[in-house]
Amino acid sequence: RAGAFGGPQGIGEPSVYHAVVVIFLEFFAWGLLTTPMLTVLHQTFPQHTFLMNGLIHGVKGLLSFLSAPLIGALSDVWGRKSFLLLTVFFTCAPIPLMKISPWWYFAVISMSGVFAVTFSVIFAYVADITQEHERSTAYGLVSATFAASLVTSPAIGAYLSQAYGDTLVVILATAIALLDICFILVAVPESLPEKMRPASWGAPISWEQADPFASLRKVGQDSTVLLICITVFLSYLPEAGQYSSFFLYLRQVIGFTSETVAAFIAVVGILSILAQTVVLGILMRSIGNKNTILLGLGFQILQLAWYGFGSQPWMMWAAGAVAAMSSITFPAISAIVSRNADPDQQGVVQGMITGIRGLCNGLGPALYGFVFYLFHVELNEMDPLFCSNGNPQTSAIIPGPPFLFGACSVLLSLLVALFIPEHNALSLRPGGYKKHTSGSQGHAHSPQGGACEGKEPLLEDSSV
């Protein structure tokens, strides 16, 4: 069979492992740049580094939010492979610019947000090829791979940058990004079944699908979707802010060296992988989907409060261990969403969740940067731990004010998540259309013969 570009279909049958390799290479390339990026960021914006960091990530995240539902919906029509190619290419496009021109690098990073939504396409890809009962494990594997790539790469990047300079690290990251693009072109097969795709690329797509705010309007149509989306928003907002500034914070306020930061990422990442594969599977079977989400949120509140009040390095390590356990929340949410959506709506629903995460990726870093700025936590030198007046940064009563804001946000998220029903069919389209499609395409998305035997009976019911 021909793929979307008329080329060969790829190597083997579509599998979760194809998705895993794509995610690993993309984030490995970015992870290598953790240490060089902190240096370049500080050199380019010596004043208000935290604030500028927040704004750059803010613009990128906002654009991701606007484009994620559209890209998810288009991949439901035209297939996943071409969109994987598009998202990976644009996500990695800024990498070589780091050495060529830092200003262009930060400008392109913020603009690349339009296509930086690989996760929504990957989750839709996984939903195409897995049966319902396997899906939470598959999502856990994808998230764990994301963690694994970020575990290993910053340490390697920090070492290479010290030994051979930043230029080599940037060249290596660019090469890995190119390898990822070649892998998608050559090896990744299309996962969307032929009968669910139009014959040609000229197929029309409705304006409703192309509207970035349609997904937000749909959020209000179904109370379950609304609750899930609010939960994702409130819990991911502080997480996104934390990702953008945490390594900077460890270096500047807590006094970690480059090597310690890399080791910290590695340890937390390894624990996250265990949490998202072994622990997640056990919890989903023993306490159910919803309770797993609640438990993950509980761990996240504890971790953020600890980061907020912690002023000693050992406190950061302890909180990092708790952070690893809180990483089970998102795979559990993705599983509850995909279990309750129609096969031909997987891209749309994952696009909605990724869209909300994109909005958080925009607002979170900007919020953290602003709170750091308000509380005068400023980056003066890369390594010294002293403010301009000669006092240590840690003299503040609360070393990390944004983390406490985050803990309050996740607490609200936990209260909202209590009301999410364990089982409910999501209604994301007008009733008549839904009724028509759930019968005709209910069996389409799974290539295996007995795919629908394990289905929840309520998923066959088209009225909510």
PyMOL commands that set and color helices and strands:
alter all, ss='L'
color gray80, all
select helices_A, chain A and resi 16-32+34-44+49-78+81-92+97-100+102-114+118-129+132-164+166-187+194-196+207-210+214-219+223-254+258-286+289-309+313-326+329-339+343-374+393-395+401-417+431-440+451-454+457-460
alter helices_A, ss='H'
color red, helices_A
deselect
rebuild
show_as cartoon
